[in-house]
Amino acid sequence: MTIPVTIVVGYSPAALNSLQQLRPEGSVLLIEEPDVIRKRGLNAAVESHSVVRALHAFPYQLAGAAGQFHGEHADLDVISVVPIVEYATPFAAQLAELYGRPGATAAASVILRNKDRLREVTRAAGILNPRSVAVTSFEDVQAAVDTFGLPCIIKPANRQGSVGTVIVRRAGDLPAAWAASQVRDEGMMVPDRPFDQVTLVEEFVDGPEFSVEALVRGGEFLFQNVTEKDLFDGVNPVERGHLVPAAIDAPLTGRLIEDTRRVIQAAGFHTGIVHCEWKVRDGQPYLIECAGRFAGDGIIDLIERAYAFDLVGAYHALMRGEHPGPLPAAPVKAALVHFLGGHDGLVSSIRVDEAALERSGVAAHYLTTQVGARAFTPSMSWHRLGALTVEAPSAAEAQARARAALSAIDITITPDQPA
């Protein structure tokens, strides 16, 4: 008997590792862009995962791709369709509809993928948003700043990982910020063909940042969490860390969850997982963006640690149309991830004191660099050099353990010499 297939759109090692434990051998059809397969060497990368029936090269980010794929594979026995990366969400939602499987809905996925459209829809529903305008030239940027002043933020409407996002605090920095915002090279993570350059200038909301992660079935929350965020200093809002659950009071927690519920209702999101980002100014949450996929940056791992349950397994059950099982109402501990940053130059030495890391209570750590590699001041998520994860009974103790652990990792970077 043929095993029904889970279609996974977009490659992630963590996602495949989870599915290797959750699903039968040969039950996953992995779809990825041909250029990404080539650049990341994915044919070799998936060989060790017996859960993968096939790695299918398909340009899923093109308009009409879902209809084309379904037309070519209409007789496929599909049990679920899941997006793993941001750019996969519209294709996955459309494909789920075509196969009659649970999903976000095609309409909701398009709204969530376009930050400009998301602003229009949620603002109409009474949700607080920063003032925002789409721009196509530097003159448009100047006009926007004349309207709502500085500081402002220049960002793409359709990219991921803080790519092309720049905070501008002084008028004299506007020309350089505009130029920097137009550089959106994600390298091996995206196909070689160009993206549409859609840019927004927005009022900068100054205040702490949070995200809400929720499992959703039929537009109703089954599980929810609030994550607290920490950003690197500088003009690029790249995340330096996440704390689960957020160390905030119950009224603000409730407000963030309720406003996220209003966002997905306004967008018409049906079933799946959402990750909505907020900034809070004067006690009021302002929507930054919302995604219909797993949160990145290790947030899902933090949630599983803090709440002591299998969130990934519950999500996949939900997408198969099954009951996700008992879900926790509250966390049992705190979990934190801290990312390592650097500056422009070459990595000249790395020291990791494993014994000190163990003494400090680090649950996991990794590096994404090596001696001789180029380092950058983080302007996108891919520029970070590694991370460490800690667990503790409280947020304060988790933060203390992370501070202690940082002294056990030393990455020396030789700065670039002036030209």
Secondary structure, DSSP 8 states (H G I E B T S, - for coil): ----EEEEES--HHHHHHHHHHS-TT-EEEEE-HHHHHHHTHHHHTTT-TTEEEEEE--TTSTTHHHHHHHHSTT--EEEEEE-SGGGHHHHHHHHHHHT---S-HHHHHHHH-HHHHHHHHHHTT-----EEEESSHHHHHHHHHHH-SSEEEEESS--TTTT-EEE-SGGGHHHHHHHHT----GGGS-SS-----EEEEE---S-EEEEEEEEETTEEEEEEEEEEEE-SSSS--EEEEEES-S--HHHHHHHHHHHHHHHHHHT--SEEEEEEEEEETTEEEEEEEESS---TTHHHHHHHHHTS-HHHHHHHHHTTS------SS-SSEEEEEEE---SEEEEEEEE-HHHHHHHTEEEEEES--TT-EE---SSGGG--EEEEEEESSHHHHHHHHHHHHTTEEEEEEE----
